[in-house]
Amino acid sequence: MSNSVLKGMSPRVQGNIPAKEQFSLNDSREKKVAPKPQSTIKTDTIETKNKKSNKEKFVNQKSQIKISESIKTELAALKAINKTKFDYEVIELLIDSYVQNSLTSTQKRKFKALTSDDF
């Protein structure tokens, strides 16, 4: 059996690409590192931006979904009717309603098994 990856390829040959220099672990040459240009941005502004971004992060907003403008309008209307502040609250209500009214008992058991935290 050949050691090629794909069917029909010729087997690999060691040394297809010759090395320009021989590598050695005992190489005592120092790496040439270019000096980093000094930043003109004040560190105070960076720290305040980081503090602001940490405060703006919400625990309940872990992912995003894309929806059309019409669905966004309908979601906003449902938020106003139910007097809820966040989209996820309305989505939870919609999921609960759908599970109770539209799923069969077998589908409800599957849904419960897929969404339960107990493993």
Secondary structure, 3 states (H helix, E strand, C coil): CCCCCCCCCCCCCCCCCCCCCCCCCCCCCCCCCCCCCCCCCCHHHHHHHHHHHHHHCCCCCCCCCCCCHHHHHHHHHHHHHHCCCCHHHHHHHHHHHHHHHHCCHHHHHHHHHHHCCCC
